Amino acid sequence: MNLMGKSAIVTGAASGIGKGIAELLASQGVSVAIADVNLDAAQNVASAIGSAGGKAMGVAMDVTSEEAVNGATDRVARAFGGVDILVSNAGIQIVNPIESYSFADWKKMLAIHVDGAS
């Protein structure tokens, strides 16, 4: 599959699996938006991709906020001329025994993993 010239948003791309996905896409000629709640880390990854010859931009995105998602997506679409690919990778891990797992942590995890992916 030829991805050259396509554009992508990868959520949770400032580290881990998302970073690896963004780096791979960029190596295939995709312009990649590194979307993460940690803007500094997202910009660092985008800078590293740029130094390696790829095209990337860091954007702040909290996937639990429709306003944040829409705003960042609009910025990426303007910068790249559209968005062809979305990788909904953002996620967290909250590990607690069930008897001490707070409802707030449960709701946070669902907001990121379920709402943030839709």
C-alpha positions as CSV (number, residue, x, y, z in Angstrom):
1,M,0.0,0.0,0.0
2,N,1.4,3.4,-1.0
3,L,0.8,6.0,1.7
4,M,3.1,8.7,0.2
5,G,1.5,12.1,0.4
6,K,-1.3,11.0,2.9
7,S,-1.8,12.7,6.2
8,A,-2.6,11.2,9.6
9,I,-3.5,12.0,13.2
10,V,-2.2,9.6,15.7
11,T,-3.6,10.1,19.2
12,G,-1.4,9.2,22.2
13,A,1.6,9.6,19.9
14,A,4.1,11.3,22.3
15,S,5.3,7.9,23.6
16,G,5.0,4.2,23.4
17,I,3.0,2.4,20.7
18,G,1.6,5.7,19.3
19,K,5.1,7.1,18.8
20,G,6.1,4.0,17.0
21,I,3.1,4.2,14.7
22,A,3.7,7.8,14.0
23,E,7.4,7.2,13.2
24,L,6.5,4.3,10.9
25,L,3.9,6.3,9.1
26,A,6.3,9.2,8.6
27,S,8.9,6.8,7.2
28,Q,6.4,5.9,4.6
29,G,5.9,9.5,3.4
30,V,2.8,10.3,5.6
31,S,2.5,13.8,7.2
32,V,1.8,12.9,10.8
33,A,0.1,14.9,13.6
34,I,1.5,13.8,17.0
35,A,-1.6,14.3,19.1
36,D,-1.2,14.0,22.8
37,V,-2.3,15.7,26.1
38,N,1.4,16.4,26.6
39,L,2.1,19.1,24.0
40,D,5.8,19.4,24.8
41,A,6.4,15.7,24.4
42,A,4.3,15.7,21.1
43,Q,6.4,18.5,19.7
44,N,9.6,16.7,20.7
45,V,8.5,13.6,18.7
46,A,7.4,15.8,15.8
47,S,10.8,17.5,15.8
48,A,12.6,14.1,15.9
49,I,10.5,12.9,12.9
50,G,11.4,16.2,11.1
51,S,15.1,15.7,11.8
52,A,14.8,12.2,10.3
53,G,13.4,13.6,7.1
54,G,9.7,13.2,7.8
55,K,6.9,15.7,8.1
56,A,5.2,16.0,11.5
57,M,3.5,18.5,13.8
58,G,2.7,18.2,17.5
59,V,-0.8,19.1,18.7
60,A,-2.4,19.2,22.1
61,M,-5.4,16.9,22.2
62,D,-7.4,15.5,25.1
63,V,-9.5,12.8,23.5
64,T,-12.1,13.1,26.2
65,S,-12.9,16.7,25.1
66,E,-14.9,17.1,21.9
67,E,-13.8,20.7,21.7
68,A,-10.1,19.8,22.0
69,V,-10.5,17.0,19.4
70,N,-12.3,19.3,16.9
71,G,-9.9,22.2,17.4
72,A,-6.8,20.0,16.9
73,T,-8.3,18.2,14.0
74,D,-9.1,21.5,12.3
75,R,-5.5,22.7,12.8
76,V,-4.1,19.5,11.4
77,A,-6.5,19.6,8.4
78,R,-5.5,23.2,7.6
79,A,-1.7,22.4,8.0
80,F,-1.8,19.2,5.9
81,G,-4.7,20.0,3.5
82,G,-6.9,17.4,5.1
83,V,-6.7,14.2,7.1
84,D,-6.6,10.8,5.5
85,I,-5.8,8.5,8.4
86,L,-6.8,8.4,12.0
87,V,-5.1,6.1,14.5
88,S,-7.1,6.2,17.8
89,N,-4.3,5.0,20.0
90,A,-4.6,7.1,23.1
91,G,-5.1,5.1,26.3
92,I,-4.2,4.9,29.9
93,Q,-3.7,2.1,32.4
94,I,-5.1,2.4,36.0
95,V,-4.3,-0.7,37.9
96,N,-5.9,-1.2,41.3
97,P,-7.6,-4.1,43.1
98,I,-11.3,-4.0,42.3
99,E,-12.2,-3.2,45.9
100,S,-10.1,0.0,45.8
101,Y,-10.8,1.0,42.2
102,S,-12.4,4.4,42.4
103,F,-15.5,5.2,40.3
104,A,-13.7,8.4,39.1
105,D,-10.8,6.3,37.8
106,W,-13.2,4.0,36.1
107,K,-15.0,6.9,34.4
108,K,-11.6,8.4,33.3
109,M,-10.5,5.2,31.7
110,L,-13.8,4.8,29.9
111,A,-13.7,8.4,28.7
112,I,-10.3,7.8,27.1
113,H,-10.7,4.3,25.8
114,V,-14.3,4.3,24.7
115,D,-15.4,7.9,24.1
116,G,-12.0,9.0,22.9
117,A,-11.9,6.4,20.2
118,S,-15.3,7.3,18.8
